[in-house]
Amino acid sequence: MASLLLPQTADVCATEIKIGIVNTEKILRESILAIKAQKRIEQEFKLRDSKVKELSSQIKKLQQQLEKQLSTQTADSSDRRAKERELASISRQHQREQQQMREDLSLRQNEEYGRILDLINQTINKLASEQGYDLILQLQDSVYRSARIDITDQIMSILDGQEKKPKNLKTK
């Protein structure tokens, strides 16, 4: 019985399993593709961010005026109430704008990162088939991994190389 199992065990041990690990978090932080996506998003939201900052400065100005009126007691109560209503209105508008911008920004980032993750997965699949990998894991953090099996930089260089190609040429 042992003689029957021994050759099969030797065949399993002789077959080398090729494993790779990819840190997608690092790619989403450091790749040229991710950096360009982040810059595009920042550019898209620049105008809205300035509008929110403008509302914030208006709120501060009104608060200072109200504090000044309180300290000098020169303004009548109707003028003060009007400024308080204006301050409350601008504060609500500011909160709405901030909330809407945060939601839209989050949605936009998720769209871009989703697109990049699709490209990462396509690149991993292509690399796995070309280089004969048996298993490639996507990990953010791990207690230990050998640099020998970490192919994150290889995936990033492939993605960054694709980014440099003309837009009308698509790679699969």
N, C-alpha and C positions, 0 to 999 in steps of 0.2 A: 504494500500500500504506500509506504513512504517513497519507494522508488518511482511510483506513478506521479506523486505530487511534486517531487523535487524538480523535474524538468520544467513543469509549469511555473513554479515559483521563480526559477532562474530566468524564465522569459519575462515575467512581470518585473523583476528587478533590473533586467538588462534594458528595458524600455525606459528611456528618460522622459520625464514629464517636464514640459516647459511652462513655467508660470511667470506672469508679469503682474505688476501692481501699478495703478495710475492714481495719482492724487488729483482728482478733478477740482478740488478747492484751489489748489495751487495754480492750475491752468486758468480758472476763472478769475484769479487775482493778478497773475503775472504775464499771461500771454498777450501778444500784440493784438490779437483778435478781441480779447476782453477789454484791454485798455482803450482801444478804438471805440468799442461799444459804449464804454462808460463815458468817454468824451462826447459821443453823439448824444447820449441821454442828457448830460450836463448842458449841452448847447440847446437842446429842445426845451429844457425847463428853466433856462436863464431868465427869460422874460417874466415868467410866472413868479420866480424867486424874487426878482426885483420888485414886483408888485406887492408881494407879501412883506418885503422889507420896507417898502414905502408906507404901507398901512401901519406897520410897527412904529415907524418914526412919527406918523400922525398921532398915534395913541400916546406916545411919550410926550409929544408937544402939548396935547390937550391936558394930560395929567399935570404937567408943569404949570400950565395956565391956571388950572383949578387950584393947585396947591398955592400958587401966588395969590390968587383971589382970596383964599381962606386966610392967608397970613396977613393980608392988608385990609380985609373986610371992606373993600371999596365997591365991589359989584353987588347989584341987587339980586335977590333970590331967583327971579325969573331968568335972568341971564345965566346964572349959575346952573339952574335946572336944565336949561337948553344945552349948555355945554356938557353936562352930565349925560343927557340923552344922546347927544352926538357921540360922546366917548363910548357909551354902551353900544350904539349902533356900529361904530367902526370896529369895536372889539369883537362883536359877533361876526361881522364881515371878515375880519382878520382870521378868526378861528375857523370859519367855513373855508376860506381860501387855503389856509394851511392844511386842513384835513383833506380837502380835495386834491391838493398838490401831492401830499404824502401818498394817498391812494393811487393816483395816476402814476406817480414815480415808481411805486412798488410794482404796479401792473406792467409798466414799461420795462423795468429791470427784469422781471420774470420772463417777459417775451424775449428779450435779448439773450438772457442766460439760457433759456430753453432752446433757442436757436443754436447757441454755442454748444450746449450739451449734446444736441443732435449731431453736430459736426464732430464732436469728440467721440461719440459712439461709432459713427461711420469710420472715423480714422482708426479707432481701436480695432474694429472688425477687419478693416483692410490690412492693418499691420499684423494682426493675429493670423490671418490666412496666408499672408506673404512670408512670414517668418516662422510659421509652424508652432504657434503657441497653443497649448492645450487649455489654459485657463488664464484669463486676465480679470483681476478684481479692481474695482474702483473703491478706493479708500480715502477718507479725509485724514484720519489720524490712526495710528497703530502704535502699539507699544514698541515693537521692533520690526524692521524689515530691512533686508539686505539691499544695498545699493545695486547689487547684481540683478535683482528682479524688478527694481523700480524703473519703469519706462516712461515716467511722467515727462522728463525733458525731451525724450524722443518724440512723444506725441505732440508736445508743444512746438517743437521745431517743424514737424510736418504741418501742423495747423498754421503756424506763422508763415511757412513757405506757400501754403495755399492762399493766404491773405495777400501775398505780394503778386499773385497772378492777376491778369486782367479780369475784370468782372464778368465779361461775356464768356469766358472759359470756365466751365463748371467741372469739378472733379467728383468722381463717385467713390 
